[in-house]
């Protein structure tokens, strides 16, 4: 019986991988201008090409020194925003440094945009997003989510991403609800801060590599590759399902090149992550309080993760994984 179940799970996994390949429209990095989707092998290949080119340049010219790195990052980021902006734009906003830099740049470039933030009542992201938007001076729309709405969203997201992985479902629900809010205002060009964590060493695993005296930039390269299955298929398949263009300026090819020519000491220390990105925030005029705010992942900052755990417990499940798996089995019929 166990063998049959394992074979069935492998078959389902293969079916879901095929489904995602056919229903994901990742059209950033080198295929942005012609708006063609990028498949997994193309993504891996292009990241490897960029990596080889960057490493050769570092070998010949060395890493960028801090002042030059900041100037280049600012110039490349403004360019990335300009190339992706439309007449009307929206931004999935959480009050973190990544989305705040996007918002501030859109504002400085005089683009028409609205910020959208979703979360449970009293969630940290909702409170900070509202506070920062008012302080900096850009329009924000807040949507407070109920348990009932979250459960319905989880079911919809599972149908799209074909997974009950708690991280994918949690983050995917934030993305789905944010895009859905944008659509109610007729805005289909949606900005996201996806990619910043990989480029500027914002994850705990980057700190782990640092503490083990490893190569943090190598981990950044690995993350840029593996984010295809971990993050890109999730967010871009949701965007395609909802009929919007998801814009990820941090995954602009020129910006990746610049970011990966920055030595790891300017990205992370034992006390702080994304150091150079925070310095960029200060350079362009963001308040220090906003720039230095420690930010939790979307599923935590929205309180979606906590709410899912509570719903699982109330429904009599041992943990959230069993709870999500039960929803998935009822929702998806392979």
C-alpha positions as CSV (number, residue, x, y, z in Angstrom):
1,X,0.0,0.0,0.0
2,X,2.8,2.4,0.9
3,X,4.6,1.7,-2.4
4,X,1.4,2.4,-4.3
5,X,0.9,5.7,-2.4
6,X,4.5,6.7,-3.2
7,X,4.0,5.9,-6.9
8,X,0.8,7.9,-6.9
9,X,2.4,10.9,-5.2
10,X,5.2,10.8,-7.8
11,X,2.6,10.7,-10.6
12,X,0.7,13.6,-9.1
13,X,3.9,15.6,-8.7
14,X,4.8,15.1,-12.4
15,X,1.3,16.1,-13.5
16,X,1.5,19.2,-11.4
17,X,4.9,20.2,-12.7
18,X,3.6,19.8,-16.3
19,X,0.5,21.9,-15.4
20,X,2.7,24.7,-14.0
21,X,4.9,24.7,-17.0
22,X,1.8,25.2,-19.2
23,X,0.2,27.8,-16.9
24,X,3.0,30.0,-15.9
25,X,4.0,33.1,-17.7
26,X,7.4,34.2,-16.3
27,X,8.2,37.0,-18.7
28,X,10.9,39.0,-16.9
29,X,14.7,38.9,-17.1
30,X,15.9,38.7,-20.8
31,X,12.5,38.0,-22.3
32,X,10.8,41.1,-20.8
33,X,10.6,43.2,-24.0
34,X,9.0,40.6,-26.2
35,X,6.8,39.3,-23.4
36,X,7.6,35.7,-24.0
37,X,7.4,33.2,-21.1
38,X,10.7,31.8,-19.7
39,X,10.8,28.0,-19.0
40,X,12.8,26.4,-16.3
41,X,15.7,25.3,-18.4
42,X,15.9,28.7,-20.0
43,X,15.9,30.4,-16.6
44,X,18.7,28.2,-15.3
45,X,20.7,28.6,-18.4
46,X,20.4,32.4,-18.4
47,X,21.3,32.8,-14.8
48,X,24.4,30.6,-15.4
49,X,25.4,32.7,-18.3
50,X,25.1,35.9,-16.3
51,X,27.0,34.3,-13.4
52,X,29.9,33.4,-15.7
53,X,30.0,36.8,-17.2
54,X,29.9,38.5,-13.8
55,X,32.6,36.3,-12.3
56,X,34.9,37.0,-15.3
57,X,34.4,40.7,-14.8
58,X,35.1,40.4,-11.1
59,X,38.3,38.4,-11.9
60,X,39.5,41.2,-14.2
61,X,38.3,44.3,-12.5
62,X,37.4,43.3,-8.9
63,X,34.2,44.0,-7.0
64,X,32.4,47.3,-7.1
65,X,33.4,49.7,-4.3
66,X,30.5,50.9,-2.1
67,X,29.9,54.4,-3.6
68,X,30.1,53.2,-7.2
69,X,27.8,50.2,-6.3
70,X,25.2,52.6,-4.8
71,X,25.3,54.9,-7.9
72,X,25.0,51.9,-10.2
73,X,22.2,50.3,-8.2
74,X,20.2,53.6,-8.2
75,X,20.6,54.1,-11.9
76,X,19.8,50.5,-12.9
77,X,16.8,50.4,-10.5
78,X,15.3,53.5,-12.0
79,X,15.8,52.1,-15.5
80,X,14.2,48.8,-14.4
81,X,11.1,50.6,-13.1
82,X,10.8,52.8,-16.2
83,X,10.9,49.8,-18.5
84,X,8.2,48.0,-16.5
85,X,5.8,50.9,-15.7
86,X,2.5,51.5,-17.5
87,X,0.0,54.3,-17.5
88,X,-1.6,52.8,-14.4
89,X,0.4,50.6,-11.9
90,X,-0.1,48.9,-8.6
91,X,2.4,47.5,-6.1
92,X,2.1,44.6,-3.7
93,X,3.2,46.6,-0.6
94,X,4.2,45.3,2.8
95,X,6.1,48.2,4.4
96,X,9.4,46.3,3.9
97,X,12.5,47.9,2.3
98,X,12.1,46.0,-1.0
99,X,8.5,47.2,-1.8
100,X,9.2,50.7,-0.2
101,X,12.1,51.3,-2.6
102,X,9.8,50.4,-5.5
103,X,7.0,52.7,-4.3
104,X,9.4,55.6,-3.7
105,X,11.0,55.2,-7.1
106,X,7.6,55.1,-8.8
107,X,6.7,58.3,-6.9
108,X,10.0,60.1,-7.8
109,X,9.5,59.1,-11.5
110,X,5.9,60.5,-11.4
111,X,4.2,57.3,-12.4
112,X,0.5,56.8,-11.5
113,X,0.3,53.9,-9.0
114,X,-1.5,52.6,-6.0
115,X,-0.2,50.3,-3.2
116,X,-2.1,47.3,-2.0
117,X,-1.6,45.6,1.3
118,X,-3.6,42.6,2.7
119,X,-3.6,40.9,6.1
120,X,-5.5,39.8,9.1
121,X,-6.8,42.4,11.6
122,X,-3.9,43.9,13.5
123,X,-1.3,42.3,11.3
124,X,2.2,43.9,11.4
125,X,2.4,44.4,7.6
126,X,-1.0,46.2,7.5
127,X,-0.2,48.6,10.3
128,X,3.3,49.5,9.1
129,X,2.3,49.7,5.4
130,X,-0.5,52.2,6.3
131,X,1.9,54.2,8.5
132,X,4.7,54.4,6.0
133,X,2.5,55.1,3.0
134,X,1.0,58.1,4.9
135,X,4.4,59.3,6.0
136,X,6.1,59.1,2.6
137,X,3.0,60.2,0.7
138,X,1.6,57.6,-1.6
139,X,-1.8,56.1,-2.0
140,X,-2.5,52.8,-0.3
141,X,-5.5,50.5,-0.2
142,X,-5.8,48.1,2.8
143,X,-7.9,44.9,2.8
144,X,-8.4,43.2,6.1
145,X,-9.0,39.5,5.6
146,X,-11.4,37.2,7.6
147,X,-10.8,33.5,8.3
148,X,-13.5,32.6,5.9
149,X,-12.0,34.7,3.1
150,X,-8.5,33.2,3.8
151,X,-9.9,29.7,3.6
152,X,-11.6,30.4,0.3
153,X,-8.4,32.0,-1.0
154,X,-6.3,29.0,0.1
155,X,-8.5,26.7,-2.0
156,X,-8.2,29.0,-5.1
157,X,-4.5,29.3,-4.7
158,X,-4.0,25.5,-4.4
159,X,-5.9,25.0,-7.6
160,X,-3.6,27.4,-9.4
161,X,-0.2,26.4,-7.9
162,X,-1.0,22.7,-7.4
163,X,0.6,22.5,-4.0
164,X,-0.2,22.4,-0.3
165,X,3.3,23.5,0.8
166,X,2.6,25.9,3.6
167,X,5.1,28.6,2.5
168,X,3.8,28.5,-1.1
169,X,0.2,28.6,0.0
170,X,0.8,31.3,2.6
171,X,2.7,33.7,0.3
172,X,0.5,32.7,-2.7
173,X,-2.5,33.8,-0.7
174,X,-1.0,37.2,-0.1
175,X,-0.1,37.6,-3.8
176,X,-3.6,36.4,-4.9
177,X,-5.5,38.8,-2.6
178,X,-3.2,41.7,-3.4
179,X,-3.6,41.3,-7.2
180,X,-7.3,40.8,-6.8
181,X,-7.5,44.1,-4.9
182,X,-5.6,45.8,-7.7
183,X,-8.0,44.4,-10.3
184,X,-11.0,46.0,-8.5
185,X,-9.4,49.3,-9.5
186,X,-8.8,48.1,-13.1
187,X,-5.0,48.0,-12.7
188,X,-3.3,45.1,-14.5
189,X,0.3,46.1,-14.3
190,X,1.4,44.9,-10.8
191,X,4.8,45.5,-9.3
192,X,6.4,43.0,-6.8
193,X,9.6,43.1,-4.7
194,X,10.4,39.4,-5.6
195,X,14.1,38.8,-6.1
196,X,15.5,41.3,-3.6
197,X,16.1,38.7,-0.9
198,X,18.2,36.6,-3.3
199,X,20.2,39.5,-4.7
200,X,21.0,41.2,-1.4
201,X,21.3,38.2,1.0
202,X,18.1,38.7,2.9
203,X,17.3,35.1,4.0
204,X,18.3,33.2,7.1
205,X,20.2,30.7,4.9
206,X,22.5,33.5,3.7
207,X,23.3,34.2,7.4
208,X,24.0,30.5,7.9
209,X,26.5,30.5,5.0
210,X,28.1,33.6,6.5
211,X,28.4,32.0,9.9
212,X,29.9,28.9,8.4
213,X,32.5,31.2,6.5
214,X,31.0,30.2,3.2
215,X,30.5,32.1,0.0
216,X,27.3,34.2,0.4
217,X,27.3,35.4,-3.2
218,X,27.4,31.8,-4.4
219,X,24.4,31.1,-2.3
220,X,22.8,34.2,-3.9
221,X,23.4,32.6,-7.3
222,X,22.0,29.3,-6.2
223,X,18.9,31.1,-4.8
224,X,18.4,32.9,-8.1
225,X,18.2,29.5,-9.8
226,X,16.1,27.7,-7.3
227,X,13.6,30.6,-6.9
228,X,12.1,29.5,-10.3
229,X,10.3,26.5,-8.6
230,X,10.1,28.0,-5.2
231,X,8.8,31.5,-6.0
232,X,8.4,32.3,-9.7
233,X,6.1,29.5,-10.7
234,X,3.9,30.4,-7.7
235,X,3.6,34.1,-8.3
236,X,3.6,34.2,-12.1
237,X,1.0,31.4,-12.4
238,X,-1.3,33.3,-10.0
239,X,-0.7,36.5,-12.1
240,X,-1.5,34.6,-15.3
241,X,-4.6,33.1,-13.8
242,X,-5.9,36.5,-12.8
243,X,-4.9,38.1,-16.1
244,X,-2.3,40.6,-15.0
245,X,1.3,41.4,-15.8
246,X,3.5,40.8,-12.8
247,X,6.5,43.2,-12.8
248,X,9.7,42.3,-10.9
249,X,12.3,45.0,-11.2
250,X,14.7,43.3,-8.9
251,X,15.0,40.6,-11.5
252,X,16.0,43.0,-14.2
253,X,19.1,41.5,-15.9
254,X,21.2,44.7,-15.6
255,X,20.3,45.0,-12.0
256,X,21.2,41.4,-11.3
257,X,24.6,42.0,-12.9
258,X,25.3,45.1,-10.8
259,X,24.1,43.4,-7.5
260,X,26.2,40.4,-8.1
261,X,29.3,42.5,-8.6
262,X,29.0,43.6,-4.9
263,X,31.0,41.8,-2.4
264,X,29.2,39.9,0.4
265,X,30.5,42.2,3.2
266,X,28.3,45.0,1.7
267,X,25.3,42.7,1.7
268,X,25.2,40.9,5.0
269,X,26.8,40.8,8.5
270,X,26.0,38.8,11.6
271,X,23.8,41.7,12.7
272,X,22.1,42.9,9.5
273,X,20.9,41.6,6.2
274,X,20.5,43.5,2.8
275,X,23.0,46.2,4.0
276,X,23.6,47.8,0.6
277,X,19.9,47.9,-0.2
278,X,19.2,49.7,3.0
279,X,22.0,52.1,2.2
280,X,20.4,52.7,-1.2
281,X,17.1,53.5,0.6
282,X,18.9,56.1,2.7
283,X,20.7,57.5,-0.4
284,X,17.4,58.1,-2.3
285,X,15.8,59.8,0.7
286,X,13.8,57.2,2.7
287,X,13.5,57.7,6.5
288,X,16.0,55.7,8.5
289,X,13.2,54.1,10.6
290,X,11.6,52.6,7.4
291,X,14.9,51.5,6.0
292,X,16.1,49.7,9.1
293,X,12.8,48.0,9.9
294,X,13.3,44.2,10.3
295,X,10.7,42.6,8.1
296,X,9.1,39.1,8.4
297,X,8.1,37.0,5.4
298,X,4.7,37.8,3.8
299,X,2.9,34.8,5.4
300,X,4.0,35.9,8.8
301,X,3.7,39.7,8.4
302,X,0.1,39.2,7.2
303,X,-0.7,36.8,10.1
304,X,-1.9,34.3,7.5
305,X,0.5,31.6,8.8
306,X,-0.7,32.1,12.4
307,X,-4.4,32.1,11.3
308,X,-3.8,28.8,9.3
309,X,-2.3,27.2,12.4
310,X,-5.3,28.3,14.5
311,X,-7.8,27.0,11.9
312,X,-5.9,23.7,11.8
313,X,-6.1,23.3,15.6
314,X,-9.8,24.3,15.7
315,X,-10.5,21.7,13.0
316,X,-8.9,18.9,15.0
317,X,-5.7,18.5,12.9
318,X,-2.3,17.8,14.5
319,X,-0.6,20.5,12.5
320,X,-1.1,23.0,9.6
321,X,0.5,20.6,7.1
322,X,-2.2,18.0,7.7
323,X,-4.8,20.7,7.5
324,X,-3.6,22.1,4.2
325,X,-3.1,18.6,2.8
326,X,-6.8,17.8,3.6
327,X,-7.9,20.9,1.8
328,X,-5.7,20.1,-1.1
329,X,-7.1,16.6,-1.4
330,X,-10.6,17.9,-1.4
331,X,-9.8,20.7,-3.9
332,X,-7.6,18.9,-6.4
333,X,-8.6,15.7,-8.2
334,X,-5.6,14.6,-10.2
